[in-house]
């Protein structure tokens, strides 16, 4: 029994769960320059995809391909910054998840799972765009119905 539990915990997921991950690179003014992984950069309302959230500073909405029975985050989003320069306290130097939804329904009328990633200054918590060239990495664990 203990061995089985240990194996489960080392993998990070339980039986029937899958890890979905991706990343996006920021361009000027916090715009998405490119995306890779499970979801591409996409126009608003397109599923799956990642978009800069309209009317919100430094917030990005990730929409998955379908609704899931459960959705949980695997650690905090990570920011890969400049190779040699300090992150400093002008551009975003922290990231957190917001607005998690596993989605609803099944089939063509389903609302797909989605969540937001918020970039901020760690020192104040203020929503702040990342610098051009920053990469933002994320990972979630989902379970299908």
C-alpha positions, 0 to 999 in steps of 0.5 A: 500500500505505501509503495503504491501511494509513493508512486502516485505522489512521485508522478504528480497525477492520480490514475485517470489524470493527464498533465497538459502544459504549454508556454507563451512568449511575450512581445511588446506591451505584453502582447503574445508573440508566440505559443507552444505546447498543448494550446496555440496562440488564438483569437479571442473565443477560439478553443483551444488557445491562449489570448491576452485578456481584454481590458485587464493588465498582464492577464492571459486566458488559456482555454483548453479543448473541452470540459473536464471533470476536474482541473487543478494546477501543477505548481505556479506558472513560471516566468523565464526572463532575460539571460543575464539581466536582473528581473528588476522591479519594473516589469512583471517578476511573478505569476499566479493563476486566477479564475479556474473553470473545469468547464461544463457539459459534454459535446459540441455545446460544452463550455471548455475548461479555462483559467487565467494567468496573472503577471505581477510585481512580487513586491507589491502584487500590482498587475504588471506586463512582462518584458518583451521576450519573457516566456510564461510556462504553465501546467495543469492536471485534468481528469476526463468525465 
